[in-house]
Amino acid sequence: MPTPPSDPEPRLLTRLNRRGFRLVMLLDGLAVLGLSVLTMLVRYGLPPWSVYTVPQYALSFSVSALIFLVAFYFGGLYEREPRLGGAAVLPRAGRLSLAAGSFVALLNLALSGLARQRGSSLTERVLPFPISHLVVVIVLAALAVAVNRGVVHWLRTRREGLPRVVLAGVAPDIALAREHVEVNGSMLEVVAEVDDPHAVVETVARTDATDVLLLTAGWLDLWYPRTIGRLDQRDVTVLLRVGGRETLFGLDRLREVAGLPFVLLMPQTMAASQRHFKRLLDLVLVLVTAPVWLLLLAGVALHQLAVAGRPLLYRQTRVGVGGETFEMVKFRTMRTDAEVAGAQLSSGSADPRVIPACRWLRATRADELPQILHILTGRMSVVGPRPERPELTEGFEKEIAGYTRRHEVPPGLTGLAQIHGRYHTDAEYKLGYDLQYLVNWSPLLDLEIIARTIWVVLARRV
């Protein structure tokens, strides 16, 4: 029997896309760089230009273009966007372009001031970029980004054809959607209709669909999270039609498809760019505060040696990002025979298994200081869901729908559930805090949680 042919090797661009690279990144970078040069040509003509040399301008424009690209990346402009009901690019690009341009100006002032303080003979800027030109680039860069997205969308449609859509829901909802598509759906192709909530994955595979419109909200409980995850593995976008009731729950990022309102269902709550930004923020916070936590770590270690003896550290298997386990370390605050009978949730500093002289460590959470080393290795984060034991997590995953989504990011030294909840707070309520954190994540939210954690520690509230 002949061996079946293997799947063809994905194209280079496809492989790069899977690794997070987008061709539009190159277009955006060239656009910002080109606009920087164009403003100089319009105002001063052909080089050489006055005051600075061409290499100095080239370095300045290249650094500025890189800063714009970094802002666009961490702002989520290079995440995979759905072909149907895509969010408006121009407003977001405008905000990110303004942020990037402002950072370029501040960086220029800071570097120039530092150079003068060190006795440099420089009288102008380290990164020559006329402010008036920078303002023009900020405005035009946002427009260029929006135009680039339009060009990429047009090219993709020409190459792949219209989005191939499956309508999924009960018969009346499908009929209503069909009417809207007939009137307003010239930019999509309906390839199937599904009235069985368990048949959608098979239908998508059979029809090679690119998008699924979930028209009956009641099916969401059946699809979440397994079916939505399986569709995402096939790069299929799922949009949920919403009505007035769902909008009252606080939905504010609605998308329009064929005249109907939808919300994008995301198998990953945080985008890849957000997770990378969060990781960068973790490293910056840990390195900047290193003198403080190293001193605290040494002081607590000496205290533990005196009152608890050896072993100084307690190792315990916890569930990390992606559900993978790791060995978490913390200062030992319980008797060595604390879990002879098996794993059990702690009741806080009043737990009878806690060594009396170590109760203050648990009250202030100083016993968790060694976990900072896990932050450096990426196994944990400064802020995130509480790391749980695999024995306990296994039960929670069976009892609580959506519990596995808290594993999208590394567990945190502190988090929303830690500052609002207690040791005895029910796991389902803690999950609510964890998911709220993931959905609303921002650098400012992390800083707010860190500040509130300091208050919790000072108040010894657990």
Residue pairs with C-beta under 8 A, 6 or more apart in sequence:
10 18
13 23
17 80
20 78
20 272
22 78
23 152
24 78
24 148
24 149
24 152
25 69
25 72
25 73
25 78
27 148
27 151
27 152
28 68
28 69
28 72
28 77
28 141
28 144
28 145
28 148
29 65
29 66
29 68
29 69
31 141
31 144
31 145
31 148
32 64
32 65
32 68
32 69
32 137
32 141
32 144
33 61
33 62
33 65
35 136
35 137
35 140
35 141
35 144
36 61
36 64
36 65
36 129
36 133
36 137
37 61
39 130
39 133
39 136
39 137
40 47
40 49
40 57
40 133
43 130
43 133
44 50
47 54
47 57
48 54
49 57
51 124
51 128
52 124
52 128
56 128
57 128
59 127
60 125
60 127
60 128
60 129
61 129
63 104
63 127
64 104
64 127
64 129
64 134
64 137
67 100
67 103
67 104
67 107
68 97
68 100
68 101
68 104
68 141
70 100
71 96
71 97
71 99
71 100
71 103
72 78
72 93
72 96
72 100
72 145
73 273
74 273
74 274
74 276
74 277
75 92
75 95
75 96
75 99
75 273
76 92
76 271
76 273
76 274
77 89
77 92
77 93
77 96
77 145
78 273
79 271
79 272
79 273
80 235
81 87
82 211
82 237
82 239
82 255
82 264
83 153
83 156
83 157
83 163
83 210
83 211
83 237
84 163
84 165
84 188
84 211
84 213
84 237
84 239
84 255
84 257
84 262
85 239
85 255
85 256
85 257
85 262
85 264
86 153
86 255
87 253
87 255
89 145
89 146
89 149
90 142
90 143
90 145
90 146
93 141
93 142
93 145
93 146
94 142
96 142
97 138
97 139
97 141
97 142
97 145
98 138
98 142
100 138
100 141
101 134
101 135
101 137
101 138
101 141
104 127
104 129
104 134
105 131
105 134
107 127
108 125
108 126
108 127
108 129
111 125
111 126
111 127
112 122
112 124
112 125
112 126
112 127
115 122
115 126
116 122
160 210
161 189
162 187
162 188
162 189
163 187
163 188
163 189
163 210
163 211
164 188
164 189
164 191
164 207
164 208
164 209
164 210
164 211
165 188
165 189
165 190
165 191
165 209
165 210
165 211
165 212
165 213
166 190
166 191
166 192
166 193
166 194
166 200
166 203
166 204
166 207
166 209
166 211
166 212
166 213
167 174
167 177
167 178
167 181
167 190
167 192
167 193
167 194
167 213
167 215
168 174
168 193
168 194
168 195
168 197
168 200
168 212
168 213
168 214
168 215
168 216
168 219
169 177
169 194
169 195
169 214
169 215
169 216
169 219
169 241
170 195
170 215
170 216
171 195
173 215
173 216
173 241
174 193
174 195
174 215
176 215
177 213
177 215
177 241
177 258
177 260
178 190
178 193
180 258
180 259
180 260
181 188
181 190
181 258
183 258
183 259
184 258
184 259
185 257
185 258
188 211
188 257
188 258
191 207
191 208
191 209
192 203
192 206
192 207
192 209
194 200
194 203
197 219
197 222
197 223
197 227
198 222
200 212
200 223
200 227
200 231
201 227
201 230
201 231
203 209
204 212
204 231
204 234
204 236
205 234
209 236
210 235
210 236
210 237
211 236
211 237
211 238
211 239
212 231
212 236
212 237
212 238
212 239
213 239
213 241
213 257
213 262
214 220
214 223
214 238
214 239
214 240
214 241
214 265
215 241
217 240
217 241
217 242
217 243
217 246
220 240
220 265
221 401
223 238
224 265
224 401
224 402
225 267
225 401
225 402
225 404
225 405
228 238
228 265
228 267
229 267
231 238
231 267
232 238
232 267
232 268
237 264
238 264
238 265
239 255
239 257
239 262
239 263
239 264
239 265
240 262
240 263
240 264
240 265
241 260
241 261
241 262
242 251
242 254
242 261
242 262
242 263
243 261
246 263
247 254
247 261
251 263
253 263
253 264
254 261
254 262
254 263
255 261
255 262
255 263
255 264
256 262
268 408
269 405
269 408
269 435
269 438
269 439
270 278
270 408
270 409
270 438
270 441
274 441
275 408
275 409
277 443
278 381
278 409
278 441
278 443
278 446
279 378
279 381
281 382
281 443
281 446
282 375
282 381
282 382
283 376
285 382
285 450
286 293
286 372
286 375
286 376
286 382
293 369
293 372
296 366
296 369
297 369
297 370
297 372
300 331
300 361
300 366
300 367
300 369
301 312
301 331
304 312
304 331
304 332
304 358
304 361
305 312
307 355
307 357
307 358
308 331
308 332
308 333
308 355
308 357
308 358
311 332
311 336
312 331
312 332
313 329
313 330
313 331
313 332
313 370
314 329
314 330
314 331
314 332
314 333
314 334
315 327
315 328
315 329
316 327
316 328
316 330
316 389
317 325
317 326
317 327
317 328
317 389
317 390
318 325
318 326
318 327
318 328
318 387
318 388
318 389
318 390
318 411
319 325
319 387
319 388
319 389
319 390
319 393
319 407
319 411
320 326
320 379
320 380
320 387
320 407
320 410
320 411
321 379
321 407
321 408
321 409
321 410
321 411
322 407
322 408
323 404
323 407
325 390
326 374
326 379
328 371
328 374
328 379
328 380
328 387
329 370
329 371
329 373
329 374
330 367
330 368
330 369
330 370
330 371
331 358
331 361
331 366
331 367
331 368
331 369
331 370
332 358
332 367
333 354
333 355
333 358
333 359
333 361
333 362
333 367
334 351
334 353
334 354
334 355
334 358
335 353
335 355
338 353
342 391
343 389
343 391
343 392
345 392
345 423
345 424
346 353
346 362
346 423
347 423
347 424
348 362
348 422
348 423
348 424
348 462
349 359
349 360
349 362
349 363
349 462
350 359
354 362
358 367
360 366
360 460
361 367
362 462
363 460
363 462
364 457
364 460
365 414
365 456
365 457
365 462
366 457
368 413
371 380
371 413
372 413
374 380
375 381
375 382
375 413
378 410
379 410
380 387
380 410
380 411
380 412
380 413
381 409
381 410
381 411
381 412
381 413
382 412
382 413
382 414
382 446
382 450
383 412
383 413
383 414
383 415
383 437
383 445
383 446
383 449
383 450
384 409
384 410
384 411
384 412
384 413
384 415
384 437
385 406
385 407
385 409
385 411
385 412
385 415
385 417
385 434
385 437
386 411
386 412
386 415
386 417
386 418
386 430
386 434
387 411
387 412
388 396
388 411
392 427
393 403
396 403
396 427
396 431
397 403
397 404
399 428
400 427
400 428
400 431
402 431
402 435
403 427
403 431
405 434
405 435
405 438
406 431
406 434
406 435
406 438
408 438
409 438
412 418
414 449
414 450
414 453
415 433
415 434
415 437
415 449
416 433
416 434
416 436
416 437
416 449
417 425
417 430
417 431
417 433
417 434
417 437
418 453
418 456
419 449
419 452
419 453
419 456
420 433
421 429
421 430
421 433
422 462
423 462
437 445
437 449
456 462
